Amino acid sequence: MYLLIYDFKGARTNKIPRQFYRALEILLAKRSDVTRVQNSAFLCGSEQSAHELRALLEKWEAEAKMFEVIKLAPRTERPEAEPIEGYA
């Protein structure tokens, strides 16, 4: 699973072309494993979808960051973490 966030640096929402939002909606309709988390944050179920979304964002000159999401075991199943020296 991947998290993508993007920003059009220095651009106001009304200055971003409508064609960008149309292209984004087409991709979202095509890729059922891409979910909008917030206005400019998406969760992608596959690496392929994440790369496709990132390519679209960069095509429209958005600054895009992609992160791999790791699901953690429930807290009761994880060993306690060692305190970091100086932050105990």
PDB file of N, CA, C and O in Angstrom:
ATOM      1  N   MET A   1       0.849  -1.166   0.000  1.00  0.00           N
ATOM      2  CA  MET A   1       0.000   0.000   0.000  1.00  0.00           C
ATOM      3  C   MET A   1       0.899   1.235   0.000  1.00  0.00           C
ATOM      4  O   MET A   1       1.965   1.238   0.616  1.00  0.00           O
ATOM      5  N   TYR A   2       0.457   2.283  -0.698  1.00  0.00           N
ATOM      6  CA  TYR A   2       1.262   3.488  -0.852  1.00  0.00           C
ATOM      7  C   TYR A   2       0.423   4.721  -0.567  1.00  0.00           C
ATOM      8  O   TYR A   2      -0.769   4.766  -0.869  1.00  0.00           O
ATOM      9  N   LEU A   3       1.069   5.723   0.022  1.00  0.00           N
ATOM     10  CA  LEU A   3       0.439   7.005   0.281  1.00  0.00           C
ATOM     11  C   LEU A   3       1.093   8.026  -0.627  1.00  0.00           C
ATOM     12  O   LEU A   3       2.317   8.153  -0.646  1.00  0.00           O
ATOM     13  N   LEU A   4       0.276   8.758  -1.384  1.00  0.00           N
ATOM     14  CA  LEU A   4       0.780   9.833  -2.229  1.00  0.00           C
ATOM     15  C   LEU A   4       0.191  11.143  -1.762  1.00  0.00           C
ATOM     16  O   LEU A   4      -1.014  11.261  -1.542  1.00  0.00           O
ATOM     17  N   ILE A   5       1.061  12.121  -1.613  1.00  0.00           N
ATOM     18  CA  ILE A   5       0.596  13.472  -1.303  1.00  0.00           C
ATOM     19  C   ILE A   5       1.154  14.391  -2.383  1.00  0.00           C
ATOM     20  O   ILE A   5       2.226  14.142  -2.935  1.00  0.00           O
ATOM     21  N   TYR A   6       0.423  15.444  -2.673  1.00  0.00           N
ATOM     22  CA  TYR A   6       0.897  16.358  -3.705  1.00  0.00           C
ATOM     23  C   TYR A   6       0.534  17.793  -3.363  1.00  0.00           C
ATOM     24  O   TYR A   6      -0.336  18.063  -2.536  1.00  0.00           O
ATOM     25  N   ASP A   7       1.237  18.706  -4.035  1.00  0.00           N
ATOM     26  CA  ASP A   7       0.975  20.130  -3.850  1.00  0.00           C
ATOM     27  C   ASP A   7       1.401  20.860  -5.113  1.00  0.00           C
ATOM     28  O   ASP A   7       2.413  20.529  -5.732  1.00  0.00           O
ATOM     29  N   PHE A   8       0.628  21.837  -5.474  1.00  0.00           N
ATOM     30  CA  PHE A   8       1.022  22.754  -6.542  1.00  0.00           C
ATOM     31  C   PHE A   8       1.613  23.959  -5.830  1.00  0.00           C
ATOM     32  O   PHE A   8       0.881  24.864  -5.430  1.00  0.00           O
ATOM     33  N   LYS A   9       2.914  23.979  -5.669  1.00  0.00           N
ATOM     34  CA  LYS A   9       3.588  25.030  -4.910  1.00  0.00           C
ATOM     35  C   LYS A   9       3.233  26.416  -5.449  1.00  0.00           C
ATOM     36  O   LYS A   9       3.407  26.707  -6.632  1.00  0.00           O
ATOM     37  N   GLY A  10       2.738  27.248  -4.559  1.00  0.00           N
ATOM     38  CA  GLY A  10       2.444  28.639  -4.902  1.00  0.00           C
ATOM     39  C   GLY A  10       1.192  28.848  -5.723  1.00  0.00           C
ATOM     40  O   GLY A  10       0.874  29.989  -6.060  1.00  0.00           O
ATOM     41  N   ALA A  11       0.467  27.796  -6.057  1.00  0.00           N
ATOM     42  CA  ALA A  11      -0.739  27.938  -6.883  1.00  0.00           C
ATOM     43  C   ALA A  11      -1.982  27.906  -6.005  1.00  0.00           C
ATOM     44  O   ALA A  11      -2.110  27.068  -5.113  1.00  0.00           O
ATOM     45  N   ARG A  12      -2.875  28.814  -6.267  1.00  0.00           N
ATOM     46  CA  ARG A  12      -4.162  28.794  -5.582  1.00  0.00           C
ATOM     47  C   ARG A  12      -5.048  27.756  -6.264  1.00  0.00           C
ATOM     48  O   ARG A  12      -4.848  27.422  -7.432  1.00  0.00           O
ATOM     49  N   THR A  13      -6.021  27.255  -5.525  1.00  0.00           N
ATOM     50  CA  THR A  13      -6.897  26.210  -6.063  1.00  0.00           C
ATOM     51  C   THR A  13      -7.552  26.642  -7.367  1.00  0.00           C
ATOM     52  O   THR A  13      -7.662  25.839  -8.293  1.00  0.00           O
ATOM     53  N   ASN A  14      -7.987  27.893  -7.458  1.00  0.00           N
ATOM     54  CA  ASN A  14      -8.668  28.347  -8.676  1.00  0.00           C
ATOM     55  C   ASN A  14      -7.711  28.570  -9.848  1.00  0.00           C
ATOM     56  O   ASN A  14      -8.159  28.863 -10.956  1.00  0.00           O
ATOM     57  N   LYS A  15      -6.404  28.438  -9.622  1.00  0.00           N
ATOM     58  CA  LYS A  15      -5.422  28.580 -10.703  1.00  0.00           C
ATOM     59  C   LYS A  15      -4.991  27.230 -11.282  1.00  0.00           C
ATOM     60  O   LYS A  15      -4.281  27.185 -12.287  1.00  0.00           O
ATOM     61  N   ILE A  16      -5.417  26.132 -10.652  1.00  0.00           N
ATOM     62  CA  ILE A  16      -5.083  24.797 -11.149  1.00  0.00           C
ATOM     63  C   ILE A  16      -6.088  24.458 -12.249  1.00  0.00           C
ATOM     64  O   ILE A  16      -7.294  24.567 -12.026  1.00  0.00           O
ATOM     65  N   PRO A  17      -5.620  24.048 -13.431  1.00  0.00           N
ATOM     66  CA  PRO A  17      -6.527  23.810 -14.558  1.00  0.00           C
ATOM     67  C   PRO A  17      -7.593  22.753 -14.271  1.00  0.00           C
ATOM     68  O   PRO A  17      -7.323  21.743 -13.621  1.00  0.00           O
ATOM     69  N   ARG A  18      -8.793  22.997 -14.758  1.00  0.00           N
ATOM     70  CA  ARG A  18      -9.880  22.027 -14.601  1.00  0.00           C
ATOM     71  C   ARG A  18      -9.535  20.700 -15.248  1.00  0.00           C
ATOM     72  O   ARG A  18      -9.976  19.646 -14.791  1.00  0.00           O
ATOM     73  N   GLN A  19      -8.743  20.752 -16.317  1.00  0.00           N
ATOM     74  CA  GLN A  19      -8.350  19.525 -17.003  1.00  0.00           C
ATOM     75  C   GLN A  19      -7.584  18.583 -16.065  1.00  0.00           C
ATOM     76  O   GLN A  19      -7.676  17.362 -16.191  1.00  0.00           O
ATOM     77  N   PHE A  20      -6.827  19.164 -15.126  1.00  0.00           N
ATOM     78  CA  PHE A  20      -6.113  18.333 -14.152  1.00  0.00           C
ATOM     79  C   PHE A  20      -7.118  17.528 -13.331  1.00  0.00           C
ATOM     80  O   PHE A  20      -6.967  16.317 -13.169  1.00  0.00           O
ATOM     81  N   TYR A  21      -8.140  18.202 -12.817  1.00  0.00           N
ATOM     82  CA  TYR A  21      -9.138  17.514 -11.993  1.00  0.00           C
ATOM     83  C   TYR A  21      -9.924  16.482 -12.803  1.00  0.00           C
ATOM     84  O   TYR A  21     -10.301  15.436 -12.273  1.00  0.00           O
ATOM     85  N   ARG A  22     -10.171  16.767 -14.069  1.00  0.00           N
ATOM     86  CA  ARG A  22     -10.848  15.783 -14.933  1.00  0.00           C
ATOM     87  C   ARG A  22      -9.965  14.549 -15.133  1.00  0.00           C
ATOM     88  O   ARG A  22     -10.442  13.418 -15.047  1.00  0.00           O
ATOM     89  N   ALA A  23      -8.693  14.772 -15.397  1.00  0.00           N
ATOM     90  CA  ALA A  23      -7.754  13.660 -15.587  1.00  0.00           C
ATOM     91  C   ALA A  23      -7.645  12.836 -14.295  1.00  0.00           C
ATOM     92  O   ALA A  23      -7.555  11.609 -14.340  1.00  0.00           O
ATOM     93  N   LEU A  24      -7.655  13.514 -13.164  1.00  0.00           N
ATOM     94  CA  LEU A  24      -7.595  12.823 -11.878  1.00  0.00           C
ATOM     95  C   LEU A  24      -8.845  11.982 -11.652  1.00  0.00           C
ATOM     96  O   LEU A  24      -8.745  10.845 -11.190  1.00  0.00           O
ATOM     97  N   GLU A  25     -10.000  12.512 -11.965  1.00  0.00           N
ATOM     98  CA  GLU A  25     -11.250  11.764 -11.811  1.00  0.00           C
ATOM     99  C   GLU A  25     -11.285  10.539 -12.724  1.00  0.00           C
ATOM    100  O   GLU A  25     -11.791   9.488 -12.330  1.00  0.00           O
ATOM    101  N   ILE A  26     -10.756  10.665 -13.932  1.00  0.00           N
ATOM    102  CA  ILE A  26     -10.695   9.528 -14.861  1.00  0.00           C
ATOM    103  C   ILE A  26      -9.810   8.429 -14.276  1.00  0.00           C
ATOM    104  O   ILE A  26     -10.166   7.252 -14.315  1.00  0.00           O
ATOM    105  N   LEU A  27      -8.657   8.819 -13.736  1.00  0.00           N
ATOM    106  CA  LEU A  27      -7.759   7.835 -13.135  1.00  0.00           C
ATOM    107  C   LEU A  27      -8.424   7.176 -11.932  1.00  0.00           C
ATOM    108  O   LEU A  27      -8.321   5.960 -11.768  1.00  0.00           O
ATOM    109  N   LEU A  28      -9.096   7.942 -11.095  1.00  0.00           N
ATOM    110  CA  LEU A  28      -9.757   7.382  -9.917  1.00  0.00           C
ATOM    111  C   LEU A  28     -10.870   6.408 -10.308  1.00  0.00           C
ATOM    112  O   LEU A  28     -11.083   5.404  -9.628  1.00  0.00           O
ATOM    113  N   ALA A  29     -11.573   6.698 -11.393  1.00  0.00           N
ATOM    114  CA  ALA A  29     -12.632   5.799 -11.866  1.00  0.00           C
ATOM    115  C   ALA A  29     -12.034   4.500 -12.414  1.00  0.00           C
ATOM    116  O   ALA A  29     -12.626   3.429 -12.280  1.00  0.00           O
ATOM    117  N   LYS A  30     -10.854   4.609 -13.033  1.00  0.00           N
ATOM    118  CA  LYS A  30     -10.191   3.458 -13.635  1.00  0.00           C
ATOM    119  C   LYS A  30      -9.505   2.573 -12.592  1.00  0.00           C
ATOM    120  O   LYS A  30      -9.451   1.353 -12.747  1.00  0.00           O
ATOM    121  N   ARG A  31      -8.994   3.178 -11.556  1.00  0.00           N
ATOM    122  CA  ARG A  31      -8.222   2.467 -10.527  1.00  0.00           C
ATOM    123  C   ARG A  31      -9.034   2.369  -9.234  1.00  0.00           C
ATOM    124  O   ARG A  31      -9.061   3.312  -8.444  1.00  0.00           O
ATOM    125  N   SER A  32      -9.687   1.242  -9.023  1.00  0.00           N
ATOM    126  CA  SER A  32     -10.540   1.082  -7.842  1.00  0.00           C
ATOM    127  C   SER A  32      -9.743   0.961  -6.547  1.00  0.00           C
ATOM    128  O   SER A  32     -10.318   1.050  -5.462  1.00  0.00           O
ATOM    129  N   ASP A  33      -8.425   0.758  -6.641  1.00  0.00           N
ATOM    130  CA  ASP A  33      -7.611   0.641  -5.429  1.00  0.00           C
ATOM    131  C   ASP A  33      -6.996   1.971  -4.994  1.00  0.00           C
ATOM    132  O   ASP A  33      -6.149   1.997  -4.101  1.00  0.00           O
ATOM    133  N   VAL A  34      -7.414   3.075  -5.619  1.00  0.00           N
ATOM    134  CA  VAL A  34      -6.934   4.405  -5.229  1.00  0.00           C
ATOM    135  C   VAL A  34      -8.066   5.119  -4.504  1.00  0.00           C
ATOM    136  O   VAL A  34      -9.167   5.271  -5.035  1.00  0.00           O
ATOM    137  N   THR A  35      -7.776   5.554  -3.281  1.00  0.00           N
ATOM    138  CA  THR A  35      -8.775   6.206  -2.439  1.00  0.00           C
ATOM    139  C   THR A  35      -8.256   7.562  -1.991  1.00  0.00           C
ATOM    140  O   THR A  35      -7.112   7.687  -1.556  1.00  0.00           O
ATOM    141  N   ARG A  36      -9.104   8.574  -2.101  1.00  0.00           N
ATOM    142  CA  ARG A  36      -8.730   9.904  -1.619  1.00  0.00           C
ATOM    143  C   ARG A  36      -8.852   9.917  -0.095  1.00  0.00           C
ATOM    144  O   ARG A  36      -9.900   9.587   0.459  1.00  0.00           O
ATOM    145  N   VAL A  37      -7.768  10.302   0.565  1.00  0.00           N
ATOM    146  CA  VAL A  37      -7.742  10.390   2.022  1.00  0.00           C
ATOM    147  C   VAL A  37      -8.064  11.812   2.459  1.00  0.00           C
ATOM    148  O   VAL A  37      -8.825  12.022   3.403  1.00  0.00           O
ATOM    149  N   GLN A  38      -7.487  12.781   1.773  1.00  0.00           N
ATOM    150  CA  GLN A  38      -7.754  14.205   1.960  1.00  0.00           C
ATOM    151  C   GLN A  38      -7.674  14.840   0.585  1.00  0.00           C
ATOM    152  O   GLN A  38      -7.462  14.142  -0.407  1.00  0.00           O
ATOM    153  N   ASN A  39      -7.843  16.163   0.510  1.00  0.00           N
ATOM    154  CA  ASN A  39      -7.854  16.821  -0.799  1.00  0.00           C
ATOM    155  C   ASN A  39      -6.650  16.472  -1.662  1.00  0.00           C
ATOM    156  O   ASN A  39      -6.806  16.214  -2.856  1.00  0.00           O
ATOM    157  N   SER A  40      -5.473  16.459  -1.092  1.00  0.00           N
ATOM    158  CA  SER A  40      -4.287  16.183  -1.897  1.00  0.00           C
ATOM    159  C   SER A  40      -3.490  15.002  -1.340  1.00  0.00           C
ATOM    160  O   SER A  40      -2.260  15.009  -1.360  1.00  0.00           O
ATOM    161  N   ALA A  41      -4.203  13.994  -0.844  1.00  0.00           N
ATOM    162  CA  ALA A  41      -3.569  12.773  -0.331  1.00  0.00           C
ATOM    163  C   ALA A  41      -4.386  11.562  -0.765  1.00  0.00           C
ATOM    164  O   ALA A  41      -5.609  11.538  -0.624  1.00  0.00           O
ATOM    165  N   PHE A  42      -3.691  10.555  -1.297  1.00  0.00           N
ATOM    166  CA  PHE A  42      -4.349   9.355  -1.808  1.00  0.00           C
ATOM    167  C   PHE A  42      -3.673   8.114  -1.260  1.00  0.00           C
ATOM    168  O   PHE A  42      -2.457   8.091  -1.072  1.00  0.00           O
ATOM    169  N   LEU A  43      -4.461   7.086  -1.006  1.00  0.00           N
ATOM    170  CA  LEU A  43      -3.968   5.786  -0.605  1.00  0.00           C
ATOM    171  C   LEU A  43      -4.135   4.861  -1.810  1.00  0.00           C
ATOM    172  O   LEU A  43      -5.231   4.733  -2.355  1.00  0.00           O
ATOM    173  N   CYS A  44      -3.045   4.218  -2.219  1.00  0.00           N
ATOM    174  CA  CYS A  44      -3.055   3.336  -3.390  1.00  0.00           C
ATOM    175  C   CYS A  44      -2.782   1.913  -2.935  1.00  0.00           C
ATOM    176  O   CYS A  44      -1.852   1.662  -2.168  1.00  0.00           O
ATOM    177  N   GLY A  45      -3.601   0.983  -3.415  1.00  0.00           N
ATOM    178  CA  GLY A  45      -3.471  -0.410  -3.026  1.00  0.00           C
ATOM    179  C   GLY A  45      -2.370  -1.162  -3.738  1.00  0.00           C
ATOM    180  O   GLY A  45      -1.985  -2.246  -3.301  1.00  0.00           O
ATOM    181  N   SER A  46      -1.849  -0.611  -4.831  1.00  0.00           N
ATOM    182  CA  SER A  46      -0.782  -1.304  -5.563  1.00  0.00           C
ATOM    183  C   SER A  46       0.296  -0.308  -5.979  1.00  0.00           C
ATOM    184  O   SER A  46       0.050   0.891  -6.107  1.00  0.00           O
ATOM    185  N   GLU A  47       1.482  -0.836  -6.182  1.00  0.00           N
ATOM    186  CA  GLU A  47       2.600   0.006  -6.616  1.00  0.00           C
ATOM    187  C   GLU A  47       2.327   0.572  -8.010  1.00  0.00           C
ATOM    188  O   GLU A  47       2.672   1.717  -8.301  1.00  0.00           O
ATOM    189  N   GLN A  48       1.712  -0.231  -8.858  1.00  0.00           N
ATOM    190  CA  GLN A  48       1.403   0.217 -10.217  1.00  0.00           C
ATOM    191  C   GLN A  48       0.472   1.428 -10.197  1.00  0.00           C
ATOM    192  O   GLN A  48       0.698   2.399 -10.919  1.00  0.00           O
ATOM    193  N   SER A  49      -0.567   1.373  -9.377  1.00  0.00           N
ATOM    194  CA  SER A  49      -1.492   2.506  -9.274  1.00  0.00           C
ATOM    195  C   SER A  49      -0.787   3.729  -8.714  1.00  0.00           C
ATOM    196  O   SER A  49      -1.024   4.850  -9.164  1.00  0.00           O
ATOM    197  N   ALA A  50       0.081   3.512  -7.730  1.00  0.00           N
ATOM    198  CA  ALA A  50       0.815   4.626  -7.131  1.00  0.00           C
ATOM    199  C   ALA A  50       1.705   5.316  -8.162  1.00  0.00           C
ATOM    200  O   ALA A  50       1.761   6.545  -8.222  1.00  0.00           O
ATOM    201  N   HIS A  51       2.401   4.516  -8.972  1.00  0.00           N
ATOM    202  CA  HIS A  51       3.266   5.106 -10.000  1.00  0.00           C
ATOM    203  C   HIS A  51       2.448   5.815 -11.082  1.00  0.00           C
ATOM    204  O   HIS A  51       2.862   6.857 -11.589  1.00  0.00           O
ATOM    205  N   GLU A  52       1.303   5.260 -11.430  1.00  0.00           N
ATOM    206  CA  GLU A  52       0.452   5.896 -12.435  1.00  0.00           C
ATOM    207  C   GLU A  52      -0.072   7.241 -11.925  1.00  0.00           C
ATOM    208  O   GLU A  52      -0.085   8.230 -12.658  1.00  0.00           O
ATOM    209  N   LEU A  53      -0.498   7.265 -10.676  1.00  0.00           N
ATOM    210  CA  LEU A  53      -0.981   8.520 -10.087  1.00  0.00           C
ATOM    211  C   LEU A  53       0.149   9.535  -9.985  1.00  0.00           C
ATOM    212  O   LEU A  53      -0.038  10.711 -10.297  1.00  0.00           O
ATOM    213  N   ARG A  54       1.313   9.084  -9.552  1.00  0.00           N
ATOM    214  CA  ARG A  54       2.459   9.997  -9.440  1.00  0.00           C
ATOM    215  C   ARG A  54       2.827  10.586 -10.806  1.00  0.00           C
ATOM    216  O   ARG A  54       3.124  11.776 -10.912  1.00  0.00           O
ATOM    217  N   ALA A  55       2.807   9.756 -11.844  1.00  0.00           N
ATOM    218  CA  ALA A  55       3.116  10.237 -13.197  1.00  0.00           C
ATOM    219  C   ALA A  55       2.110  11.304 -13.636  1.00  0.00           C
ATOM    220  O   ALA A  55       2.485  12.308 -14.241  1.00  0.00           O
ATOM    221  N   LEU A  56       0.838  11.080 -13.328  1.00  0.00           N
ATOM    222  CA  LEU A  56      -0.192  12.072 -13.676  1.00  0.00           C
ATOM    223  C   LEU A  56       0.070  13.382 -12.945  1.00  0.00           C
ATOM    224  O   LEU A  56       0.020  14.453 -13.549  1.00  0.00           O
ATOM    225  N   LEU A  57       0.347  13.300 -11.659  1.00  0.00           N
ATOM    226  CA  LEU A  57       0.594  14.505 -10.863  1.00  0.00           C
ATOM    227  C   LEU A  57       1.804  15.273 -11.388  1.00  0.00           C
ATOM    228  O   LEU A  57       1.759  16.496 -11.520  1.00  0.00           O
ATOM    229  N   GLU A  58       2.867  14.565 -11.683  1.00  0.00           N
ATOM    230  CA  GLU A  58       4.082  15.220 -12.169  1.00  0.00           C
ATOM    231  C   GLU A  58       3.907  15.772 -13.577  1.00  0.00           C
ATOM    232  O   GLU A  58       4.533  16.770 -13.933  1.00  0.00           O
ATOM    233  N   LYS A  59       3.064  15.134 -14.378  1.00  0.00           N
ATOM    234  CA  LYS A  59       2.762  15.651 -15.717  1.00  0.00           C
ATOM    235  C   LYS A  59       2.150  17.048 -15.614  1.00  0.00           C
ATOM    236  O   LYS A  59       2.402  17.913 -16.453  1.00  0.00           O
ATOM    237  N   TRP A  60       1.333  17.255 -14.562  1.00  0.00           N
ATOM    238  CA  TRP A  60       0.692  18.550 -14.350  1.00  0.00           C
ATOM    239  C   TRP A  60       1.538  19.460 -13.459  1.00  0.00           C
ATOM    240  O   TRP A  60       1.056  20.479 -12.965  1.00  0.00           O
ATOM    241  N   GLU A  61       2.818  19.079 -13.257  1.00  0.00           N
ATOM    242  CA  GLU A  61       3.808  19.864 -12.531  1.00  0.00           C
ATOM    243  C   GLU A  61       3.477  20.052 -11.058  1.00  0.00           C
ATOM    244  O   GLU A  61       3.816  21.070 -10.455  1.00  0.00           O
ATOM    245  N   ALA A  62       2.814  19.058 -10.492  1.00  0.00           N
ATOM    246  CA  ALA A  62       2.593  19.054  -9.045  1.00  0.00           C
ATOM    247  C   ALA A  62       3.813  18.432  -8.383  1.00  0.00           C
ATOM    248  O   ALA A  62       4.449  17.543  -8.951  1.00  0.00           O
ATOM    249  N   GLU A  63       4.131  18.890  -7.209  1.00  0.00           N
ATOM    250  CA  GLU A  63       5.190  18.262  -6.425  1.00  0.00           C
ATOM    251  C   GLU A  63       4.548  17.076  -5.716  1.00  0.00           C
ATOM    252  O   GLU A  63       3.648  17.257  -4.896  1.00  0.00           O
ATOM    253  N   ALA A  64       5.003  15.861  -6.026  1.00  0.00           N
ATOM    254  CA  ALA A  64       4.388  14.652  -5.481  1.00  0.00           C
ATOM    255  C   ALA A  64       5.402  13.869  -4.660  1.00  0.00           C
ATOM    256  O   ALA A  64       6.571  13.754  -5.030  1.00  0.00           O
ATOM    257  N   LYS A  65       4.931  13.337  -3.544  1.00  0.00           N
ATOM    258  CA  LYS A  65       5.749  12.474  -2.687  1.00  0.00           C
ATOM    259  C   LYS A  65       5.011  11.152  -2.524  1.00  0.00           C
ATOM    260  O   LYS A  65       3.793  11.131  -2.342  1.00  0.00           O
ATOM    261  N   MET A  66       5.755  10.048  -2.590  1.00  0.00           N
ATOM    262  CA  MET A  66       5.158   8.726  -2.478  1.00  0.00           C
ATOM    263  C   MET A  66       5.819   7.990  -1.314  1.00  0.00           C
ATOM    264  O   MET A  66       7.044   7.963  -1.198  1.00  0.00           O
ATOM    265  N   PHE A  67       4.993   7.394  -0.456  1.00  0.00           N
ATOM    266  CA  PHE A  67       5.475   6.673   0.712  1.00  0.00           C
ATOM    267  C   PHE A  67       4.872   5.280   0.726  1.00  0.00           C
ATOM    268  O   PHE A  67       3.699   5.101   0.397  1.00  0.00           O
ATOM    269  N   GLU A  68       5.671   4.295   1.105  1.00  0.00           N
ATOM    270  CA  GLU A  68       5.135   2.952   1.279  1.00  0.00           C
ATOM    271  C   GLU A  68       4.550   2.864   2.692  1.00  0.00           C
ATOM    272  O   GLU A  68       5.180   3.283   3.663  1.00  0.00           O
ATOM    273  N   VAL A  69       3.347   2.318   2.790  1.00  0.00           N
ATOM    274  CA  VAL A  69       2.655   2.194   4.071  1.00  0.00           C
ATOM    275  C   VAL A  69       2.824   0.766   4.574  1.00  0.00           C
ATOM    276  O   VAL A  69       2.606  -0.194   3.835  1.00  0.00           O
ATOM    277  N   ILE A  70       3.208   0.640   5.818  1.00  0.00           N
ATOM    278  CA  ILE A  70       3.388  -0.668   6.430  1.00  0.00           C
ATOM    279  C   ILE A  70       2.354  -0.819   7.536  1.00  0.00           C
ATOM    280  O   ILE A  70       2.267   0.016   8.436  1.00  0.00           O
ATOM    281  N   LYS A  71       1.582  -1.878   7.461  1.00  0.00           N
ATOM    282  CA  LYS A  71       0.579  -2.138   8.491  1.00  0.00           C
ATOM    283  C   LYS A  71       1.260  -2.807   9.674  1.00  0.00           C
ATOM    284  O   LYS A  71       1.935  -3.826   9.525  1.00  0.00           O
ATOM    285  N   LEU A  72       1.076  -2.225  10.846  1.00  0.00           N
ATOM    286  CA  LEU A  72       1.672  -2.773  12.054  1.00  0.00           C
ATOM    287  C   LEU A  72       0.719  -3.756  12.716  1.00  0.00           C
ATOM    288  O   LEU A  72      -0.498  -3.655  12.565  1.00  0.00           O
ATOM    289  N   ALA A  73       1.282  -4.698  13.445  1.00  0.00           N
ATOM    290  CA  ALA A  73       0.473  -5.618  14.236  1.00  0.00           C
ATOM    291  C   ALA A  73      -0.192  -4.819  15.354  1.00  0.00           C
ATOM    292  O   ALA A  73       0.312  -3.766  15.744  1.00  0.00           O
ATOM    293  N   PRO A  74      -1.311  -5.307  15.870  1.00  0.00           N
ATOM    294  CA  PRO A  74      -1.928  -4.603  16.997  1.00  0.00           C
ATOM    295  C   PRO A  74      -0.930  -4.420  18.129  1.00  0.00           C
ATOM    296  O   PRO A  74      -0.052  -5.260  18.326  1.00  0.00           O
ATOM    297  N   ARG A  75      -1.058  -3.344  18.863  1.00  0.00           N
ATOM    298  CA  ARG A  75      -0.102  -2.992  19.905  1.00  0.00           C
ATOM    299  C   ARG A  75       0.116  -4.135  20.899  1.00  0.00           C
ATOM    300  O   ARG A  75       1.230  -4.308  21.395  1.00  0.00           O
ATOM    301  N   THR A  76      -0.907  -4.906  21.195  1.00  0.00           N
ATOM    302  CA  THR A  76      -0.779  -5.995  22.158  1.00  0.00           C
ATOM    303  C   THR A  76       0.126  -7.104  21.642  1.00  0.00           C
ATOM    304  O   THR A  76       0.628  -7.904  22.432  1.00  0.00           O
ATOM    305  N   GLU A  77       0.345  -7.168  20.327  1.00  0.00           N
ATOM    306  CA  GLU A  77       1.183  -8.221  19.744  1.00  0.00           C
ATOM    307  C   GLU A  77       2.609  -7.756  19.467  1.00  0.00           C
ATOM    308  O   GLU A  77       3.451  -8.547  19.041  1.00  0.00           O
ATOM    309  N   ARG A  78       2.884  -6.461  19.709  1.00  0.00           N
ATOM    310  CA  ARG A  78       4.219  -5.931  19.441  1.00  0.00           C
ATOM    311  C   ARG A  78       5.029  -5.868  20.731  1.00  0.00           C
ATOM    312  O   ARG A  78       4.498  -5.507  21.781  1.00  0.00           O
ATOM    313  N   PRO A  79       6.307  -6.215  20.657  1.00  0.00           N
ATOM    314  CA  PRO A  79       7.136  -6.048  21.856  1.00  0.00           C
ATOM    315  C   PRO A  79       7.309  -4.557  22.146  1.00  0.00           C
ATOM    316  O   PRO A  79       7.287  -3.729  21.235  1.00  0.00           O
ATOM    317  N   GLU A  80       7.476  -4.239  23.395  1.00  0.00           N
ATOM    318  CA  GLU A  80       7.663  -2.846  23.773  1.00  0.00           C
ATOM    319  C   GLU A  80       8.948  -2.320  23.163  1.00  0.00           C
ATOM    320  O   GLU A  80       9.970  -3.006  23.169  1.00  0.00           O
ATOM    321  N   ALA A  81       8.901  -1.118  22.642  1.00  0.00           N
ATOM    322  CA  ALA A  81      10.073  -0.503  22.046  1.00  0.00           C
ATOM    323  C   ALA A  81      10.987  -0.005  23.150  1.00  0.00           C
ATOM    324  O   ALA A  81      10.534   0.434  24.207  1.00  0.00           O
ATOM    325  N   GLU A  82      12.258  -0.081  22.889  1.00  0.00           N
ATOM    326  CA  GLU A  82      13.243   0.444  23.837  1.00  0.00           C
ATOM    327  C   GLU A  82      13.207   1.969  23.784  1.00  0.00           C
ATOM    328  O   GLU A  82      13.143   2.542  22.696  1.00  0.00           O
ATOM    329  N   PRO A  83      13.246   2.636  24.937  1.00  0.00           N
ATOM    330  CA  PRO A  83      13.255   4.104  24.924  1.00  0.00           C
ATOM    331  C   PRO A  83      14.533   4.623  24.263  1.00  0.00           C
ATOM    332  O   PRO A  83      15.601   4.024  24.387  1.00  0.00           O
ATOM    333  N   ILE A  84      14.402   5.721  23.576  1.00  0.00           N
ATOM    334  CA  ILE A  84      15.555   6.351  22.938  1.00  0.00           C
ATOM    335  C   ILE A  84      16.302   7.141  24.004  1.00  0.00           C
ATOM    336  O   ILE A  84      15.709   7.892  24.778  1.00  0.00           O
ATOM    337  N   GLU A  85      17.593   6.956  24.025  1.00  0.00           N
ATOM    338  CA  GLU A  85      18.416   7.620  25.043  1.00  0.00           C
ATOM    339  C   GLU A  85      18.203   9.132  24.983  1.00  0.00           C
ATOM    340  O   GLU A  85      18.278   9.743  23.917  1.00  0.00           O
ATOM    341  N   GLY A  86      17.940   9.712  26.132  1.00  0.00           N
ATOM    342  CA  GLY A  86      17.719  11.155  26.206  1.00  0.00           C
ATOM    343  C   GLY A  86      16.266  11.555  26.034  1.00  0.00           C
ATOM    344  O   GLY A  86      15.925  12.723  26.223  1.00  0.00           O
ATOM    345  N   TYR A  87      15.382  10.591  25.672  1.00  0.00           N
ATOM    346  CA  TYR A  87      13.953  10.872  25.467  1.00  0.00           C
ATOM    347  C   TYR A  87      13.079  10.015  26.369  1.00  0.00           C
ATOM    348  O   TYR A  87      11.883   9.882  26.109  1.00  0.00           O
ATOM    349  N   ALA A  88      13.628   9.441  27.403  1.00  0.00           N
ATOM    350  CA  ALA A  88      12.875   8.531  28.270  1.00  0.00           C
ATOM    351  C   ALA A  88      11.844   9.195  29.095  1.00  0.00           C
ATOM    352  O   ALA A  88      11.147   8.532  29.863  1.00  0.00           O
TER     353      ALA A  88
END
